[in-house]
């Protein structure tokens, strides 16, 4: 309370302005999401008359019944969960160990590896080379591994961890080496546990990347049974739009719910797990990004 009383008028205006901007920005992020969530329960007649509403006059579960009446969404959920879980676990393991090699001054070829990592961030093989590598050389066409392997090592995430590792005292590594511990033991028993904030941040990034990806499935997956959620959304919306365009209405494929409501219901069904998972890593998020950003 004493700090607030000692503030000058200029400081109070500044604080009020900052809070106002934050609140307005939060509302700008929250209101569209609220529209998507609440209007996914709107009825056909209510949505047709009033359009998007903060609170629909009539509620219905028709859009969710339409989505859940088949087994495609359950297969897509299973594929996405497997890809996100396996991909994130492998990606975090590979990225964290690779970043440790780049940050460890005792490693002989770490400068060459750093250059190669940085080089790939600027110059890539292009879409054609990437497709040939995955589909022809590795023969991963219509394989769940084609959704996992391309994202196992993100150079940007690796450099975030490198910056974090460099803030750790070198004496930790030296004392463990004197006690006879090898690099494998040092990393998993000492370094990994004290870098949880950075690891948690990278984990969140990888989960979001795998969960939201549809590009790899568009390139390499022709079998609809292997479509992840985001690809299922794309196909569903595409089919509904084609139906509406060709027939001039939303009645094709026995769809009695407006396309917009089905799209919003699909978004709610697919984004839910990510929203519920975020609070568990939120406390690590800011710390993981800021610690190691400035070293001095």
Buried (B, 14 or more C-beta within 10 A) or exposed (E): EEEEEEEEEEEEEEEEEEEEEEEEEEEEEEEEEEBBBBBBBBBBEBBEEEEBBEEBEEEBEBBBEBBBEEEBBEBBBEBBBBBBEBBBEBBBBBBBBBBBBBBBEEEEEBEEBBEEBEEEEEEEEEEEEBBEBBBEEBEBBEBBBBBBBBBBBBBEBBBBBBBBBBBBEEEEBEEBBEEEBEBEEBBEEBBBEEBEBBBBBBBBBBBBBBBBBBEBBBBBBEEEEBBBBBBBBBBBBEBBEEBBEEEEEBEBEEBEBBBBBBBBBBBBBBBEBBEEBEEEBEEBBEBBBEBBEEEE
